Amino acid sequence: MHCATATERRPSSISNAQRRQPSSEQLACGDDVVWHRLVRDLVAQGERRAAIAYLERLARTSVAQRIELREWAAALRGDVAPI
């Protein structure tokens, strides 16, 4: 019998973020409100690295917002919270 560890029972912030992520089409052509909110939530929870990884991954997908996504990731790497 396998007993779940605390990590297995409680999804991480990254897992929660991935579940709330919109479809690829929405990300590639859609509004930036979704990822703004998600990144702010991750940073507020102390998940700065996860927010940076999310932005970098999203920048590879999103044509319309690629520059802004990369700027936000750079700001977070520099310990600055984007507005």
Secondary structure, 3 states (H helix, E strand, C coil): CCCCCHHHHCCCHHHHHHHHCCCHHHHHHCCCHHHHHHHHHHHHCCCHHHHHHHHHHHHHHCCCCHHHHHHHHHHHHCCCCCC
